[in-house]
């Protein structure tokens, strides 16, 4: 089992909080994240690896960026723990 985090995005594009998910692979983690989606945008991460974004499409073009692109542009980083790669073999 790998540990994933579903980060809830704020309107300004930053992360409000995260929900920890244990899953066997990306596909399973994505299924769980889909069930967790409460109308907010979610970024699913496995350690430092971005997996997928879920949720409503915003009219704000800033949300079309990947989290890495947003961090590079803003010069900030999110504080996440490092986990092993949880992709399916």
C-alpha positions as CSV (number, residue, x, y, z in Angstrom):
1,X,0.0,0.0,0.0
2,X,1.2,3.5,-0.8
3,X,0.2,6.7,0.9
4,X,-1.4,9.4,-1.2
5,X,-2.6,12.9,-0.3
6,X,-5.6,14.6,-1.9
7,X,-5.0,18.3,-1.4
8,X,-8.0,20.6,-1.4
9,X,-7.4,23.7,-3.4
10,X,-8.5,27.2,-2.3
11,X,-9.8,29.8,-4.8
12,X,-6.3,31.4,-4.9
13,X,-4.7,28.1,-6.0
14,X,-3.0,27.3,-2.7
15,X,-3.7,24.2,-0.6
16,X,-6.3,24.5,2.2
17,X,-5.8,21.0,3.7
18,X,-5.2,17.4,2.6
19,X,-6.9,14.0,3.0
20,X,-4.6,11.0,3.4
21,X,-5.4,8.0,1.3
22,X,-3.9,4.5,1.4
23,X,-4.2,2.7,-1.9
24,X,-2.5,-0.2,-3.8
25,X,-1.9,1.9,-7.0
26,X,-2.7,5.2,-8.7
27,X,-6.0,3.8,-10.2
28,X,-7.3,2.8,-6.8
29,X,-6.2,6.2,-5.3
30,X,-8.0,8.0,-8.1
31,X,-11.2,6.1,-7.5
32,X,-11.1,7.0,-3.8
33,X,-10.3,10.6,-4.5
34,X,-13.3,10.8,-6.8
35,X,-15.5,9.6,-4.0
36,X,-14.0,12.2,-1.6
37,X,-14.6,15.1,-4.0
38,X,-17.0,17.5,-2.3
39,X,-17.2,20.0,-5.1
40,X,-13.8,21.5,-4.5
41,X,-10.7,21.0,-6.7
42,X,-8.4,18.3,-5.5
43,X,-4.8,17.6,-6.4
44,X,-3.8,14.0,-5.8
45,X,-0.1,13.4,-4.9
46,X,1.9,10.3,-4.0
47,X,4.9,11.8,-2.2
48,X,6.5,14.4,-4.6
49,X,4.7,12.9,-7.7
50,X,1.6,14.6,-9.0
51,X,-1.0,12.1,-10.0
52,X,-4.1,13.9,-11.1
53,X,-6.4,16.8,-10.5
54,X,-10.1,16.4,-9.7
55,X,-13.1,18.7,-9.3
56,X,-14.8,21.7,-10.9
57,X,-13.2,23.6,-13.7
58,X,-12.5,27.2,-12.6
59,X,-12.9,30.2,-14.9
60,X,-9.6,31.5,-13.4
61,X,-6.9,30.5,-15.9
62,X,-4.5,30.1,-13.0
63,X,-6.1,26.7,-12.3
64,X,-5.1,25.4,-15.7
65,X,-1.5,25.3,-14.5
66,X,-0.1,22.2,-12.9
67,X,0.9,22.5,-9.2
68,X,4.6,22.4,-10.2
69,X,4.1,25.2,-12.7
70,X,2.3,27.3,-10.2
71,X,5.0,26.8,-7.6
72,X,7.7,27.7,-10.1
73,X,5.8,30.9,-11.1
74,X,5.1,31.9,-7.6
75,X,8.5,30.8,-6.3
76,X,7.0,28.8,-3.5
77,X,6.8,25.2,-2.5
78,X,4.3,23.1,-0.7
79,X,5.5,21.3,2.4
80,X,4.8,17.6,1.8
81,X,6.5,14.5,3.2
82,X,8.4,12.2,0.8
83,X,6.8,8.8,0.1
84,X,7.7,6.0,-2.1
85,X,6.3,5.8,-5.6
86,X,2.9,4.2,-5.3
87,X,2.2,3.5,-9.0
88,X,0.9,0.1,-10.0
89,X,3.6,-2.3,-11.3
